[in-house]
Amino acid sequence: MGSTVMKALLPVVLVGAVLSAAITATPADAARKKKTRALAAVPPAASVVQPPADRFLACDVRVRDYLREGGAVILATKVEVDDARLQLNIHHEYGEAGKSARKYLRGETEDEMRKSLRAILDEYAAAAKAATDGRAWYVIVPRKIMPDVRPDARDNPGEATGPWTAIVLADVEGRCRPVAFYQSVDRNKLDPELNKKLEE
């Protein structure tokens, strides 16, 4: 008889236990479930439309600012480092730009100058890599846009000047860096197609 009563009471006890657990669910549990449902509703990152990358990468603004009154921009394809003279030889889509303006060491002591040297060589190595990766541009601009193309240069009164100057910009780790300067660009030595770009 007792065994029969126990069998009859067992389902009632189990149902009571389940109801008790459901009733005692905390507000934190409910909030957690709500957050999980909300996360499931957010589309995966791959489906979010990203704006297309600019062809000049981090130099998008600088290139266009320099070209606001004419000029031309072409891809720099190779950067050769002359670590003795602290200058670069730039190659581009239409040939060779030639040697850039030289950099000068700064500092009062040898240690300060050595630190300056290290910084220049690191910058040159980054420029060479950027050109190899297709992240460097040779920009020819009117002198009125960049009247002082070499802010760090010493006076060189014998250097020829003309209506065109040039700068090489590189995207280095997501930042646009000027890496080489040309005080004067001789249009007579440019490829005819590149010369045509300057007239556009």
ABEGO torsion letter per residue (X at the ends): XAAAAAAAAAAAAAAAAAAAAAAABBAAAAAAAAAAAAAAABBBAAABBBBBBBAAEAAAAAAAAAAAAEEBBBBBABBBBBAAAGBBBBBBAAEBAEBBBBBBBBEABAAAAAAAAAAAAAAAAAAAAAAAAGABBBBBBBAAABABABAABBBBAABBBBABBBBBBBBBGGBBBBABBBABBBAAABBAAAAAAAAX
